[in-house]
Amino acid sequence: MYYYDPRVFHGVQYMNPVHPAYYYQPGPYPYYPHPQAFPQRMDWYRYYPVPMAAPTGERIRHIVLFSLKPGVSAEEAGTFFSSAWQVLGSIPGVEHFNVFCQVNPQNEYKYGFTAEFANPSIYEAYRNHPAHVKWREEEWDKKVDRFLITDFKTC
């Protein structure tokens, strides 16, 4: 089944006063069909590009690559990652906190964390937040062997 481009007239549903598409007045590009216009495809929004605004301000992306110590068991590693997700991801100002596993065997770092911050002052507040400092002392220092931390800002 093909999904129709709503910018093009493509059928009688726009001429039928019983059909919801008859009453829909499209806005500026991109034209999105009314959600009830095509009941067979209620997930229509997945097939249309969403216009994204250019990033404003100096967003910070905090990237941490690391490997765990050789003696860390799989159970301890699971506790480490779940505590990172719960503690670090819940600190105010943290956006899009993620935990990653390396897929490239040539890379010396096996895991990664990423987090985004709206501006440098929020990032500094995160670095000095008591929950972050406590987690770093209790979990990070005991289980991480080597690491690389890099921070990028929007250009």
N, C-alpha and C positions, 0 to 999 in steps of 0.2 A: 504494500500500500504506500502510495506516495503522499507526502505532506506538502500542501500547497503553499506557495509564497503569497502572503496576505496582501502584498503590494499590487498584485495582479488580479484583475477580475477573473474569477475562475468557477463560476457556477451559479445556480439558481438560488442558493442559500442567501445571497445578498439581495435578492429580489423578493424573497418570501417573508411577509410581515410576521409570520409565526416563528421564524427562525431567529435566534438571538443575534446572529451576525447582521441582520437587517438594521438593528438599532445601534450597532457599535460604530462610533465615530473614531477612526484611527487618529492617533496623535502624530508627532513628528517622527522621522526615521529613527530607529527601525520601527515599522508598524507591527505591533503585536496584535494578534487576533484576540477577541474576547475569549476568556477561558471557557465559556459555555458554547462558543461557536462551533467547535469540533469536539463533541463529547467522546468520540472514539479516540481522541488523542489529548487527554487531560494533562500530559506532561509536555505540552507544546513549548514551554519556556526553555527546555533543554536543547532545542534545535535552533534557537535564535541567539545571535551574539548579543551579549550584554555590554552596552557602552560603558567603558571604564574611564573614570576621571584620571587625569595625570596625578601622580603622587604629589602631595603638598607637604611642605616642611622637610625636615631632615629625618626621615624614618631610619631606624637602626635595625639591621639584621645581625643578630648575635649567633655565631656558629662555633660549636665546640666539637672537635673531633678527638676521640680518645680510644684507648685500649685498656681493658681491665687487667689487673695483676693475674699472673698465671695460676695462683692458688684459689681464685674466686670460683666457687661452684656455680652451677646453673641456677640453683635455688637462690643463692645470694645475689646473683646477677638479676634475676627476676624481681627480687625485693628492691634492688638498687634502681631499676628502671621504673617500677611502679611508684616508688617514693619520689623519684625525680618528677614523674608526671603529676603526681598529686601535689607535692610541695612547690616546685618551681613553676608549674603551670597555673597555680592558683594565686601567685603573688600579683598584687594590683599593678596594672600596666602591661603585663605580659600578654602579647597577642600571638596566636598561632604557634604555641609551643609544640614541638614534635620530637620524637625519638626515632632514630634511624639505625639500621644495621647495614654495614658495608657489604657490597656485592662484588667489588673488584678485589680479587685475591692479591694483587700487587700492592695494594695500599696498606701501609703499616698500621693505620688506625682502623679499628673494627666497628666502632659505633659513633653516633653523632647526636647532638642536641641542636635544635635551632629555635630561636625565639625572635619575635619582632616587637619593636617598641616605637611608639609614635614620635618620640623626639629624644635627644640626648639626655635631657634632665630626667625623664622617666627611666632611661637605661641606668643612669647613675643611682637613682633611688632603688632600682632592682638589685644592683650590685651590692649596695649597703643594707639591703633589707635584712632584718634579723633572721627570718626563715631561710633566706638564701645562705647567709653566713653559717647558720647552724647546720644546714644540710651539707654544705661544703665540708665542714669540720667532721661531721659524724659519718657521712657516707663517701663523699668524693675522695678525701685524703686517705681513707683506709682501703679503697678498692680500685682506684685508678692508677695505672702504671705510667703511662705517658700520654700527653695530650697536646693539642694545638687549638688555641682560641683566636678567632678572627672576627672582627666586627666591620660591617659595611654600612655606609649611609647612602641614601638615594642621591644621585648626581643631578 
